[in-house]
Amino acid sequence: MIEQEIRDIIREELEALRERIIENMSAAGQHATGKTRDSLQVQIGELAGVLTGRRAFATLELGSRPWSKQPKRVPKFFADLIGEWIEAKGLDLNKWAVARTLIRDGSKLYRDGGRDDIYSPEIEKTGMAIADRVVERYSVLITNRLIMNHTETIRI
């Protein structure tokens, strides 16, 4: 019984985390194709849970760093991926030039030092909320058991 309640708390808090991250992405204008938003999934195990996202999720705060191995030519798959992003943003840019700049220099967000307002503060809030709620639930459980198991009469 208590295990299910803890799983429910974890699920509720991770779902709330997911929603707050999505709201922060939208507020920052980081929702071009929706692939990152749609990749956020809550998974619950026995007494644990995880919020997963696509491989490039960290770029929301860190940006894209330059490639360690610089190719002679921009790979077509990468230019096409950047083309999807450009189209989703409604921009008039050359996908090959943008892809080349990303490969060589990294994204503007990366070059500017990144940010820390999309998911970082939300993860800390979620951890605290889960801990508070689980401790509160255990406190109620312990108190109820003490009351129910108390058999002595207190005499004054």
C-alpha positions as CSV (number, residue, x, y, z in Angstrom):
1,M,0.0,0.0,0.0
2,I,2.7,2.6,1.0
3,E,4.8,1.5,-2.0
4,Q,2.0,2.4,-4.4
5,E,1.5,5.7,-2.7
6,I,5.3,6.5,-3.1
7,R,5.2,5.4,-6.7
8,D,2.2,7.8,-7.2
9,I,4.0,10.6,-5.5
10,I,7.1,10.0,-7.8
11,R,4.9,9.8,-10.9
12,E,3.0,13.0,-10.0
13,E,6.1,15.0,-9.3
14,L,7.9,13.7,-12.5
15,E,4.9,14.6,-14.6
16,A,4.8,18.1,-13.0
17,L,8.6,18.3,-13.8
18,R,7.9,17.4,-17.4
19,E,5.3,20.1,-17.7
20,R,7.4,22.8,-16.1
21,I,10.3,22.0,-18.4
22,I,8.0,22.2,-21.5
23,E,6.7,25.5,-20.2
24,N,10.3,26.8,-19.8
25,M,11.2,25.6,-23.3
26,S,8.2,27.5,-24.7
27,A,9.0,30.6,-22.7
28,A,12.6,30.6,-24.0
29,G,11.5,29.9,-27.6
30,Q,13.1,26.4,-27.7
31,H,10.3,24.4,-29.2
32,A,10.9,24.4,-33.0
33,T,10.1,20.9,-34.2
34,G,8.7,19.6,-30.9
35,K,10.9,16.5,-31.0
36,T,12.6,17.3,-27.7
37,R,9.3,18.2,-26.1
38,D,7.7,15.0,-27.3
39,S,10.7,12.9,-26.2
40,L,10.2,13.6,-22.5
41,Q,8.7,10.5,-20.9
42,V,8.1,9.6,-17.3
43,Q,9.0,6.0,-16.4
44,I,8.2,4.5,-12.9
45,G,9.9,1.4,-11.5
46,E,9.5,-0.2,-8.1
47,L,10.2,2.8,-5.8
48,A,12.0,5.0,-8.3
49,G,11.2,7.0,-11.4
50,V,13.0,8.7,-14.2
51,L,12.2,11.4,-16.8
52,T,13.9,10.5,-20.0
53,G,14.5,12.7,-23.1
54,R,16.2,12.5,-26.4
55,R,20.0,12.4,-26.6
56,A,20.4,16.1,-27.4
57,F,18.3,17.2,-24.4
58,A,21.2,18.9,-22.6
59,T,21.6,21.3,-25.5
60,L,18.6,23.2,-24.2
61,E,20.8,24.7,-21.5
62,L,24.4,23.9,-22.8
63,G,24.0,24.6,-26.5
64,S,25.7,22.5,-29.2
65,R,29.5,22.4,-28.9
66,P,31.7,22.2,-32.0
67,W,32.3,18.8,-33.4
68,S,35.5,17.2,-32.1
69,K,36.2,15.7,-35.6
70,Q,35.6,18.3,-38.2
71,P,34.4,16.6,-41.4
72,K,35.6,17.9,-44.8
73,R,32.0,18.3,-45.9
74,V,28.8,18.8,-43.9
75,P,27.0,15.4,-43.7
76,K,23.7,15.4,-45.5
77,F,21.8,14.0,-42.6
78,F,23.0,16.9,-40.4
79,A,22.1,19.5,-43.0
80,D,18.7,17.9,-43.4
81,L,18.2,17.9,-39.6
82,I,19.1,21.6,-39.5
83,G,16.8,22.2,-42.4
84,E,13.9,20.8,-40.4
85,W,14.7,23.2,-37.6
86,I,15.0,26.2,-39.9
87,E,11.7,25.3,-41.5
88,A,9.9,24.8,-38.1
89,K,11.3,28.2,-37.0
90,G,10.1,29.9,-40.2
91,L,13.6,31.2,-40.9
92,D,15.1,32.0,-44.3
93,L,18.6,30.5,-43.9
94,N,20.8,28.2,-45.8
95,K,20.8,24.8,-44.1
96,W,24.3,24.0,-45.3
97,A,25.8,27.2,-44.0
98,V,24.0,26.9,-40.6
99,A,25.1,23.3,-40.3
100,R,28.7,24.2,-41.1
101,T,28.7,26.9,-38.5
102,L,27.4,24.6,-35.9
103,I,30.0,21.9,-36.7
104,R,32.8,24.5,-36.7
105,D,31.9,26.9,-33.9
106,G,29.0,25.4,-32.0
107,S,25.7,27.1,-31.4
108,K,25.3,30.7,-30.2
109,L,24.0,29.4,-26.9
110,Y,27.2,27.4,-26.5
111,R,29.4,30.3,-27.5
112,D,27.5,32.6,-25.0
113,G,28.2,30.2,-22.2
114,G,24.8,28.4,-22.0
115,R,21.9,29.0,-19.6
116,D,20.5,27.3,-16.5
117,D,16.8,28.1,-16.5
118,I,15.2,25.3,-18.6
119,Y,15.6,22.2,-16.5
120,S,18.3,22.7,-13.8
121,P,16.3,24.5,-11.2
122,E,13.2,22.3,-11.9
123,I,15.2,19.1,-11.1
124,E,16.2,20.4,-7.7
125,K,12.6,21.5,-7.0
126,T,11.3,18.1,-7.9
127,G,13.8,16.3,-5.7
128,M,12.8,18.4,-2.8
129,A,9.1,18.0,-3.5
130,I,9.4,14.2,-3.7
131,A,11.5,14.0,-0.5
132,D,9.0,16.3,1.4
133,R,6.0,14.3,0.3
134,V,7.4,10.9,1.0
135,V,8.6,12.0,4.5
136,E,5.2,13.5,5.2
137,R,3.5,10.2,4.1
138,Y,5.8,8.2,6.3
139,S,5.2,10.5,9.3
140,V,1.5,10.0,8.9
141,L,1.9,6.3,8.6
142,I,4.1,6.1,11.7
143,T,1.8,8.3,13.7
144,N,-1.2,6.3,12.8
145,R,0.5,3.0,13.7
146,L,1.6,4.4,17.0
147,I,-1.9,5.5,17.8
148,M,-3.5,2.2,16.7
149,N,-1.0,0.1,18.6
150,H,-1.2,2.1,21.8
151,T,-2.9,-0.2,24.3
152,E,-2.1,1.4,27.6
153,T,-4.4,3.8,29.3
154,I,-2.9,7.0,30.5
155,R,-3.9,7.8,34.1
156,I,-3.5,11.1,35.8
